[in-house]
Amino acid sequence: MKDRITCFALALCLLCGSLLCLFREKPDFSESERRVLAKFPETTAQSFFSGDFADGFEEYATDTFPFREYLRSVKAHVSRAVFNLSDNNGIFKENAHITKLDYPLNMPMLDHAAERFDFINRTYLEGKNTRVFLSIIPDKNYFLDVLKLDYEKLCSYMREKMPYASYIDIFPKLELEHYYLTDSHWRQNRIYPVAETIANALGADISATYSESFLPDPFYGVYAGQSALKVMPDSIIYLENDTLSSCTVTSFDTGKPEKAEMYDMEKAKGRDPYEMFLSGGSSLLTIENPNAKEKRELVIFRDSFASSLAPLLVPGYSKITLVDIRYIQSAMLGNFVDFENADVLFLYSTSMLNASLAFK
């Protein structure tokens, strides 16, 4: 009798679970992981016999399993508390900081980045009376006790590959507290010494006073959901003054000029509040400062770290152009950017250089 009850209970659980999987509303997006979830695979004879359907269905079932978020959290806590594992799918927690493993050093990716930068230099910068600079931003693993890149090798290799660029070392100006607890990015209100170091190397005067403003909601960065752990939230603090308020920010993502924002409050309410800085990812964007002390232009080839740094460089330039070659072909830049007499800064994080395949 006991065995029958056990079998019946198991069968009932399997039936209920199957019905729940079949008929519950399937989510399309994971808010915690900030990614689109797998869709039900295409059902064709070719996909079935090739194994593509089975692979796609496995991914779909994993992404849409009932109570998935709760089970992810249970797994993460059990991994740490019971099995004493230091990471959960490559996501580490050290004290209050959450980070993602970036290891080992990927030399082909560094070569790809250097090749793209060299193409830009040969095509647009040589003979244009430009001054070219390189600065590399360490990811926060540099300050944590985790498996990490060989940062010295990365920096020396990129400097060797870019002899046409003067190197600006900002590593000594950064500490762990300059980065968000649950995100990869740095805090704008802590990086003025970095901006000052870069400006001094460029010979630009960026001296200014700022007031601090706070976003009202707590900030949970990209690693918060990926970790599936209980985490401490951050606060996003951004810097304001009259000079920044008077600037005109223009995006050219559609091929024609469109108004953008220095601090986009609609993006601040979105899935990734860090995108409030210069309206998030953009292929080509300009900041024009009508109150500049002198007529100077700066072109920054960048990733997302520059979105919060560029506003701090505004006082030293009448125009700053930000270019993200993940979203625009390098061969098209001549149609949009005038490099004549401009300062040019290649400003990239170590994590982006170590995964540069997206550079076009």
Buried (B, 14 or more C-beta within 10 A) or exposed (E): EEEEEEEEEEEEEEEEEEEEEEEEEEEEEBEBBBEEBBEEBEEEEEBEEEEBBEEBBEBBEEBBBEEBBEEBBEEBBEBBEEEEEEBBEEBBBBEEBBBBBBEEBBEEBBEBBBEBBBBBBEEBBEEEEBBBBBBBBBBBBBBBEBEBBEBEEBBEBBBEBBEBBBBBEBBEBBEBEBBBBBBBBBBBBBBBEBBBBBBEBBEBBBEBEBEEEEBEEEBBBBBBBBBBBEBEEBEBBBBBBEBBEEBBBBBBBEEEEBEBBBBBEEBBEEEBBBBBBBBBBBBBBBBBBEEBBEEBBBBBBBBBBBBBBBBBBBBBBBBBBBBBBBEBEBEBBEEBBEBEEBBBBBBBBBBBBBBBEEBB
